[in-house]
Amino acid sequence: MEIAPPDPVTDLESKNPILLLLLGLVTSALALATVWGINLASDDFNLMGLYMLWIIPVGALLVGVAAGSGYGLGSWWTGVRISRNLLLLVLLLQIAAYFAAQYIDYLHLLSQIGPEGEDPGFLTFFDWSTRQIQFKGESDSDYGDPLGAWGYAFRALELGGFVLGGLVVPLALKAKPYCEQCQVYMRTRDLVVLPASTPTRKFKRKDTDALEAWQAENEVAHQAGMDLLERIWQAAGNRQTGVINDIVSEHKPHAKETGKLSVRIVLSVSTCPGCAKGRMFAASLTGHGNDIHRQELGGVDLSDDLTRQLS
């Protein structure tokens, strides 16, 4: 009976996430310590209490992003992928960090009371501080009445903003290409930009014939771009590196002009720095500036030799 060789992916021992978690805890501690220091230095400014339109906890989101950045950096440096379970653990640690900061505030209160004062207990302090939340009016000295029980609604928004902000960097990294065999994040670079439309033109309002003719040219150009992409997929499948390099060499010098088109196709390659395995993928970009729509157009896995030979 023949014994199958071990699977390099399933049999590979997973990397330990301890360093990743420690870095996340360090950045969380630094972020919350900064907030605490700012609050001590200022009598009327609370970074975590900054809101936009009364319901968007901008301050908590920003502090959360800074706090959770260590988890993303730790994942990138150690090669430990942010799995669903690890993401859940990060979420729980963010919640714990938030309440740890509240507990530090409580300890600070005890230090102000002194040994002879009465200890109210953390839960009593938390309830009191939540009910005492109030918003600043038009002037710096103008404050509204304490929110009372409604303070818990804003406390929930603050906690939610801090936790969600802490997940921004790990979630962004989770979408990055990853080599399961080497357990490292793959390096991605844009190979070439292919045209998929014609240059934008200006038309007179009543010149419908010219507009229709331009739209027909755009349809032809878009189909030509898709046909070119299909040639690249076929060449990759047949390991025809020369065909791909010829297409890249033909269109790369015109990248600036192609980038101005309303529709273009970006061809990218992700490569593992360990085993050199790669994946080629493409996306259609429509629009410019802050109004860019991205549509994924699929991809193909590349052999080691093909990845090394690509321009």
Sine and cosine of phi, psi and omega as CSV:
sin_phi,cos_phi,sin_psi,cos_psi,sin_omega,cos_omega
0.00,0.00,0.75,-0.66,-0.03,-1.00
-1.00,0.04,0.73,-0.68,0.01,-1.00
-0.99,-0.10,0.79,-0.61,-0.02,-1.00
-0.94,0.33,0.59,-0.81,0.04,-1.00
-0.91,0.41,0.41,-0.91,-0.01,-1.00
-0.91,0.40,0.57,-0.82,0.06,-1.00
-0.97,0.23,0.86,-0.51,-0.06,-1.00
-0.91,0.42,-0.33,0.94,-0.02,-1.00
-1.00,0.00,-0.78,0.62,-0.08,-1.00
-0.97,0.25,-0.47,0.88,-0.04,-1.00
-1.00,0.01,-0.09,1.00,-0.03,-1.00
-0.97,0.24,0.74,-0.68,0.00,-1.00
-0.95,0.32,0.76,-0.65,-0.03,-1.00
-0.94,0.35,0.53,-0.85,0.03,-1.00
-0.96,0.27,0.49,-0.87,-0.03,-1.00
-0.98,0.21,0.78,-0.62,-0.04,-1.00
-1.00,0.06,0.14,0.99,-0.09,-1.00
-0.85,0.53,-0.73,0.69,-0.02,-1.00
-0.89,0.46,-0.64,0.76,0.04,-1.00
-0.85,0.53,-0.73,0.68,-0.02,-1.00
-0.92,0.39,-0.62,0.79,0.01,-1.00
-0.90,0.43,-0.66,0.75,0.03,-1.00
-0.90,0.44,-0.63,0.78,0.05,-1.00
-0.90,0.43,-0.65,0.76,0.03,-1.00
-0.92,0.39,-0.58,0.81,0.02,-1.00
-0.91,0.41,-0.74,0.67,0.00,-1.00
-0.92,0.39,-0.54,0.84,0.07,-1.00
-0.90,0.43,-0.70,0.71,0.00,-1.00
-0.90,0.43,-0.66,0.75,0.00,-1.00
-0.91,0.41,-0.67,0.74,-0.01,-1.00
-0.90,0.44,-0.72,0.70,-0.02,-1.00
-0.95,0.32,-0.55,0.84,0.07,-1.00
-0.91,0.42,-0.61,0.79,0.05,-1.00
-0.89,0.45,-0.70,0.72,0.03,-1.00
-0.88,0.48,-0.69,0.72,-0.02,-1.00
-0.89,0.45,-0.66,0.75,0.02,-1.00
-0.90,0.43,-0.65,0.76,0.04,-1.00
-0.90,0.45,-0.68,0.73,0.00,-1.00
-0.90,0.44,-0.60,0.80,0.02,-1.00
-0.94,0.35,-0.58,0.81,-0.05,-1.00
-0.98,0.22,-0.35,0.94,-0.04,-1.00
-0.83,-0.56,0.71,-0.71,-0.02,-1.00
-0.99,0.11,-0.34,0.94,-0.12,-0.99
-0.76,-0.65,0.41,0.91,0.03,-1.00
-0.74,-0.67,0.78,-0.62,0.02,-1.00
-0.78,-0.62,0.96,-0.26,-0.06,-1.00
-0.85,0.52,-0.68,0.73,0.00,-1.00
-0.93,0.37,-0.30,0.95,-0.05,-1.00
-1.00,-0.09,0.22,0.98,0.04,-1.00
-0.98,0.21,0.80,-0.60,-0.02,-1.00
-0.80,-0.60,0.49,-0.87,0.14,-0.99
-0.90,-0.43,0.76,-0.65,-0.02,-1.00
0.85,0.53,0.46,0.89,0.10,-1.00
0.96,0.30,-0.27,0.96,-0.08,-1.00
-0.80,-0.60,-0.17,0.99,-0.01,-1.00
-0.99,-0.14,0.94,-0.34,-0.07,-1.00
-0.98,0.21,0.97,0.26,-0.08,-1.00
-0.87,0.50,-0.71,0.71,-0.03,-1.00
-0.87,0.49,-0.72,0.69,0.00,-1.00
-0.90,0.43,-0.60,0.80,0.03,-1.00
-0.89,0.45,-0.71,0.70,-0.02,-1.00
-0.90,0.43,-0.69,0.72,0.03,-1.00
-0.90,0.43,-0.62,0.79,0.02,-1.00
-0.89,0.45,-0.66,0.75,0.04,-1.00
-0.88,0.48,-0.71,0.71,0.02,-1.00
-0.90,0.45,-0.65,0.76,-0.02,-1.00
-0.92,0.40,-0.67,0.75,-0.07,-1.00
-1.00,0.08,-0.06,1.00,-0.04,-1.00
-0.89,0.46,-0.49,0.87,-0.01,-1.00
-0.90,0.43,-0.53,0.84,0.03,-1.00
-0.92,0.40,-0.65,0.76,0.04,-1.00
-0.93,0.38,-0.71,0.71,0.02,-1.00
-0.89,0.45,-0.64,0.76,0.02,-1.00
-0.90,0.44,-0.62,0.79,0.04,-1.00
-0.90,0.43,-0.67,0.75,-0.02,-1.00
-0.92,0.38,-0.69,0.72,-0.06,-1.00
-0.95,0.31,-0.63,0.78,-0.08,-1.00
-1.00,0.00,-0.32,0.95,-0.05,-1.00
0.99,0.14,0.14,0.99,0.05,-1.00
-0.98,0.17,0.87,-0.49,-0.05,-1.00
-0.97,0.25,0.60,-0.80,0.05,-1.00
-0.98,0.22,1.00,-0.07,0.03,-1.00
-0.99,0.15,0.07,-1.00,0.02,-1.00
-0.89,0.45,-0.68,0.74,0.00,-1.00
-0.92,0.40,-0.62,0.78,0.01,-1.00
-0.93,0.36,-0.58,0.81,0.04,-1.00
-0.91,0.42,-0.62,0.78,0.06,-1.00
-0.90,0.43,-0.64,0.77,0.03,-1.00
-0.90,0.43,-0.65,0.76,0.05,-1.00
-0.87,0.49,-0.67,0.75,0.03,-1.00
-0.86,0.50,-0.72,0.70,0.01,-1.00
-0.90,0.43,-0.62,0.79,0.02,-1.00
-0.92,0.39,-0.57,0.82,0.06,-1.00
-0.90,0.43,-0.66,0.75,0.04,-1.00
-0.89,0.45,-0.69,0.72,0.02,-1.00
-0.89,0.46,-0.63,0.78,0.00,-1.00
-0.91,0.42,-0.62,0.78,0.01,-1.00
-0.88,0.47,-0.74,0.67,-0.03,-1.00
-0.95,0.30,-0.45,0.90,0.10,-0.99
-0.90,0.43,-0.62,0.79,0.05,-1.00
-0.91,0.42,-0.62,0.78,0.05,-1.00
-0.91,0.42,-0.59,0.81,0.00,-1.00
-0.93,0.36,-0.57,0.82,0.05,-1.00
-0.91,0.41,-0.62,0.78,0.09,-1.00
-0.87,0.50,-0.64,0.77,0.02,-1.00
-0.90,0.43,-0.67,0.74,0.04,-1.00
-0.91,0.43,-0.58,0.81,0.05,-1.00
-0.90,0.44,-0.63,0.77,0.05,-1.00
-0.88,0.48,-0.69,0.73,0.01,-1.00
-0.88,0.48,-0.61,0.80,0.01,-1.00
-0.92,0.39,-0.49,0.87,0.04,-1.00
-0.97,0.24,-0.56,0.83,0.00,-1.00
-0.93,0.37,-0.64,0.77,-0.03,-1.00
1.00,-0.04,0.20,-0.98,-0.07,-1.00
-0.91,0.41,-0.38,0.92,-0.04,-1.00
-1.00,0.03,-0.19,0.98,-0.01,-1.00
-0.98,0.21,0.26,-0.97,-0.01,-1.00
-1.00,0.04,0.77,-0.64,0.02,-1.00
-0.98,0.18,0.91,-0.42,-0.03,-1.00
-0.97,0.26,-0.31,0.95,-0.10,-1.00
1.00,0.00,0.55,-0.84,-0.09,-1.00
-0.89,0.46,-0.69,0.72,-0.05,-1.00
-0.90,0.44,-0.63,0.78,0.05,-1.00
-0.91,0.42,-0.68,0.74,0.04,-1.00
-0.88,0.47,-0.70,0.72,-0.03,-1.00
-0.89,0.45,-0.68,0.73,0.02,-1.00
-0.89,0.46,-0.70,0.71,-0.01,-1.00
-0.90,0.45,-0.73,0.68,-0.03,-1.00
-0.91,0.41,-0.52,0.85,0.04,-1.00
-0.94,0.34,-0.70,0.72,0.00,-1.00
-0.94,0.33,-0.34,0.94,-0.01,-1.00
-1.00,0.02,0.04,1.00,0.03,-1.00
-0.87,0.49,0.75,-0.67,0.02,-1.00
-0.58,-0.82,0.44,-0.90,-0.05,-1.00
-0.97,-0.26,0.55,-0.83,0.00,-1.00
-0.97,0.25,0.61,-0.79,0.03,-1.00
-1.00,0.07,-0.45,-0.89,-0.06,-1.00
-0.94,0.35,-0.57,0.82,0.03,-1.00
-0.97,-0.26,0.32,-0.95,-0.06,-1.00
-0.90,0.44,-0.45,0.89,-0.04,-1.00
-0.99,-0.11,0.02,1.00,-0.06,-1.00
-0.99,-0.16,0.93,-0.37,0.03,-1.00
-0.87,-0.50,0.57,-0.82,0.07,-1.00
-0.98,0.19,0.02,-1.00,0.02,-1.00
-0.95,0.32,0.47,-0.88,0.10,-1.00
-0.82,0.58,0.59,-0.81,-0.10,-1.00
-0.97,0.25,-0.29,0.96,-0.02,-1.00
0.92,0.40,-0.72,-0.69,-0.03,-1.00
-0.89,0.45,-0.45,0.89,0.04,-1.00
-0.91,0.41,-0.27,0.96,0.05,-1.00
-0.87,0.50,-0.48,0.88,0.01,-1.00
-0.92,0.39,-0.49,0.87,0.05,-1.00
-0.91,0.42,-0.69,0.73,0.01,-1.00
-0.97,0.26,-0.48,0.87,0.10,-0.99
-0.90,0.44,-0.64,0.77,0.04,-1.00
-0.91,0.41,-0.64,0.77,0.05,-1.00
-0.90,0.44,-0.66,0.75,0.01,-1.00
-0.89,0.45,-0.72,0.69,0.03,-1.00
-0.89,0.45,-0.70,0.71,0.01,-1.00
-0.89,0.46,-0.66,0.75,0.03,-1.00
-0.90,0.43,-0.66,0.75,0.00,-1.00
-0.91,0.42,-0.69,0.73,-0.03,-1.00
-0.93,0.36,-0.73,0.69,-0.01,-1.00
-0.91,0.42,-0.62,0.78,0.06,-1.00
-0.88,0.48,-0.59,0.81,0.01,-1.00
-0.93,0.36,-0.32,0.95,-0.01,-1.00
-1.00,-0.06,-0.12,0.99,-0.08,-1.00
-0.87,0.49,-0.80,0.60,-0.04,-1.00
-0.92,0.40,-0.73,0.68,0.05,-1.00
-0.86,0.51,-0.63,0.78,0.01,-1.00
-0.92,0.38,-0.64,0.77,0.03,-1.00
-0.89,0.45,-0.63,0.77,0.00,-1.00
-0.96,0.29,-0.50,0.87,0.00,-1.00
-0.88,0.47,-0.46,0.89,-0.01,-1.00
-0.99,0.12,-0.12,0.99,-0.02,-1.00
-0.96,0.27,0.56,-0.83,0.06,-1.00
-0.85,0.52,0.63,-0.78,-0.12,-0.99
-0.66,-0.75,0.68,-0.73,0.06,-1.00
-1.00,-0.07,0.93,-0.37,-0.03,-1.00
-0.92,0.39,-0.56,0.83,-0.07,-1.00
-0.93,0.37,-0.71,0.70,-0.03,-1.00
-1.00,-0.04,-0.20,0.98,-0.02,-1.00
0.82,0.57,0.81,0.59,0.09,-1.00
-0.63,-0.77,0.42,-0.91,0.09,-1.00
-0.97,0.22,0.66,-0.75,-0.03,-1.00
-0.99,0.16,0.48,-0.87,0.03,-1.00
-1.00,-0.04,0.77,-0.64,-0.08,-1.00
-0.92,-0.40,0.69,-0.73,0.08,-1.00
-0.64,-0.77,0.53,-0.85,0.07,-1.00
-0.98,0.19,0.78,-0.63,-0.04,-1.00
-1.00,0.04,-0.72,0.69,-0.03,-1.00
-0.26,-0.97,0.39,-0.92,0.09,-1.00
-0.93,-0.38,0.83,-0.56,-0.05,-1.00
-0.97,-0.25,0.63,-0.78,0.01,-1.00
-0.95,0.30,0.62,-0.78,0.05,-1.00
-0.65,-0.76,0.35,0.94,0.08,-1.00
-0.30,-0.95,0.08,-1.00,0.06,-1.00
-0.98,-0.21,0.32,-0.95,0.01,-1.00
-0.84,0.55,0.55,-0.83,0.00,-1.00
-0.93,0.38,0.64,-0.77,0.02,-1.00
-0.79,-0.61,0.36,-0.93,0.08,-1.00
-0.97,-0.23,0.67,-0.74,-0.03,-1.00
-0.80,-0.60,0.48,-0.88,0.16,-0.99
-0.94,0.34,0.52,-0.85,-0.11,-0.99
-0.84,0.54,-0.58,0.82,-0.07,-1.00
-1.00,-0.04,-0.05,1.00,-0.05,-1.00
-1.00,0.06,0.94,0.35,-0.05,-1.00
-0.94,0.34,-0.49,0.87,-0.01,-1.00
-0.90,0.43,-0.69,0.73,0.02,-1.00
-0.91,0.42,-0.61,0.79,0.01,-1.00
-0.91,0.42,-0.69,0.73,0.02,-1.00
-0.91,0.42,-0.61,0.79,0.02,-1.00
-0.91,0.42,-0.64,0.77,0.02,-1.00
-0.92,0.40,-0.64,0.77,0.03,-1.00
-0.90,0.43,-0.60,0.80,0.05,-1.00
-0.91,0.41,-0.63,0.78,0.05,-1.00
-0.90,0.44,-0.60,0.80,0.03,-1.00
-0.90,0.44,-0.64,0.77,0.02,-1.00
-0.90,0.44,-0.66,0.76,0.03,-1.00
-0.91,0.42,-0.69,0.72,-0.01,-1.00
-0.90,0.43,-0.62,0.78,0.01,-1.00
-0.91,0.41,-0.68,0.74,0.02,-1.00
-0.91,0.41,-0.59,0.81,0.03,-1.00
-0.91,0.42,-0.64,0.77,0.04,-1.00
-0.90,0.43,-0.65,0.76,0.03,-1.00
-0.93,0.38,-0.60,0.80,0.05,-1.00
-0.91,0.42,-0.64,0.77,0.02,-1.00
-0.90,0.43,-0.64,0.77,0.04,-1.00
-0.91,0.42,-0.63,0.78,0.02,-1.00
-0.90,0.44,-0.60,0.80,0.07,-1.00
-0.88,0.48,-0.64,0.77,0.00,-1.00
-0.91,0.40,-0.69,0.73,0.03,-1.00
-0.86,0.51,-0.70,0.71,-0.01,-1.00
-0.91,0.42,-0.65,0.76,0.01,-1.00
-0.90,0.43,-0.62,0.78,0.04,-1.00
-0.91,0.42,-0.65,0.76,0.02,-1.00
-0.91,0.42,-0.52,0.85,-0.01,-1.00
-1.00,-0.09,0.10,1.00,0.00,-1.00
0.85,0.52,0.61,0.79,0.02,-1.00
-1.00,-0.07,0.98,0.17,-0.05,-1.00
-0.88,0.47,-0.60,0.80,-0.03,-1.00
-0.87,0.50,-0.63,0.77,0.00,-1.00
-0.89,0.46,-0.71,0.71,-0.01,-1.00
-0.91,0.42,-0.69,0.72,-0.01,-1.00
-0.90,0.43,-0.56,0.83,0.04,-1.00
-0.91,0.42,-0.67,0.74,0.01,-1.00
-0.91,0.41,-0.67,0.74,0.02,-1.00
-0.89,0.45,-0.71,0.70,-0.02,-1.00
-0.90,0.44,-0.54,0.84,-0.01,-1.00
-0.95,0.32,-0.62,0.78,-0.13,-0.99
-0.98,-0.19,-0.31,0.95,-0.06,-1.00
-0.89,0.46,-0.63,0.77,0.01,-1.00
-0.89,0.45,-0.32,0.95,-0.05,-1.00
-0.97,-0.24,0.37,0.93,-0.09,-1.00
-0.87,0.49,-0.61,0.80,-0.03,-1.00
-0.91,0.42,-0.71,0.70,0.01,-1.00
-0.93,0.37,-0.65,0.76,-0.01,-1.00
-0.91,0.42,-0.59,0.81,0.00,-1.00
-0.90,0.44,-0.34,0.94,0.01,-1.00
-1.00,0.09,-0.20,0.98,-0.01,-1.00
-0.92,0.39,0.46,-0.89,-0.01,-1.00
-0.94,0.35,-0.47,0.88,0.05,-1.00
-0.73,-0.69,0.79,-0.62,0.06,-1.00
-0.55,-0.83,0.35,-0.94,-0.04,-1.00
-0.92,-0.38,0.84,-0.54,0.02,-1.00
-0.99,-0.16,0.85,-0.53,0.02,-1.00
-0.98,-0.21,0.83,-0.56,-0.08,-1.00
-0.81,-0.59,0.36,-0.93,0.02,-1.00
-0.74,-0.67,0.76,-0.65,0.12,-0.99
-0.96,-0.29,0.75,-0.67,-0.07,-1.00
-0.79,-0.62,0.70,-0.72,0.08,-1.00
-0.98,0.18,0.82,-0.58,0.00,-1.00
-0.94,0.35,-0.22,0.98,-0.02,-1.00
-1.00,-0.01,-0.88,0.48,-0.10,-1.00
-0.98,-0.20,-0.07,1.00,0.04,-1.00
0.94,0.34,0.14,0.99,0.11,-0.99
-0.92,0.38,0.52,-0.86,-0.06,-1.00
-0.63,-0.78,0.16,-0.99,0.07,-1.00
-0.60,-0.80,0.73,-0.68,0.05,-1.00
-0.97,-0.25,0.71,-0.70,0.00,-1.00
-0.57,-0.82,0.35,-0.94,-0.07,-1.00
-0.71,-0.71,0.41,-0.91,0.04,-1.00
-0.57,-0.82,0.59,-0.80,0.06,-1.00
-1.00,-0.06,0.80,-0.60,0.02,-1.00
-0.94,-0.33,0.78,-0.63,0.03,-1.00
-0.84,-0.55,0.77,-0.64,0.00,-1.00
1.00,-0.07,-0.05,-1.00,-0.04,-1.00
-0.58,-0.81,0.21,-0.98,0.07,-1.00
0.90,0.43,-0.75,-0.66,-0.02,-1.00
-0.99,0.11,-0.03,1.00,-0.04,-1.00
-0.89,-0.46,0.89,0.45,0.01,-1.00
-0.94,-0.34,0.81,-0.59,0.07,-1.00
-0.97,-0.23,0.80,-0.60,-0.04,-1.00
-0.94,-0.35,0.79,-0.62,0.05,-1.00
-0.83,-0.55,0.88,-0.48,-0.01,-1.00
-0.94,0.34,0.66,-0.75,-0.05,-1.00
-0.90,-0.44,0.34,0.94,0.06,-1.00
1.00,0.05,-0.13,-0.99,-0.03,-1.00
-0.15,-0.99,0.08,-1.00,0.00,-1.00
-0.67,-0.74,0.54,-0.84,0.10,-0.99
-0.98,0.22,0.57,-0.82,-0.05,-1.00
-0.92,-0.39,0.58,-0.82,0.11,-0.99
-0.96,0.28,0.32,-0.95,-0.05,-1.00
-0.86,0.52,-0.72,0.70,-0.05,-1.00
-0.92,0.39,-0.60,0.80,0.02,-1.00
-0.91,0.41,-0.64,0.77,0.02,-1.00
-0.88,0.47,-0.66,0.75,-0.03,-1.00
-0.94,0.35,-0.49,0.87,-0.12,-0.99
-1.00,0.01,-0.15,0.99,-0.02,-1.00
-0.93,0.36,0.61,-0.79,-0.01,-1.00
-0.92,0.40,0.00,0.00,0.00,0.00
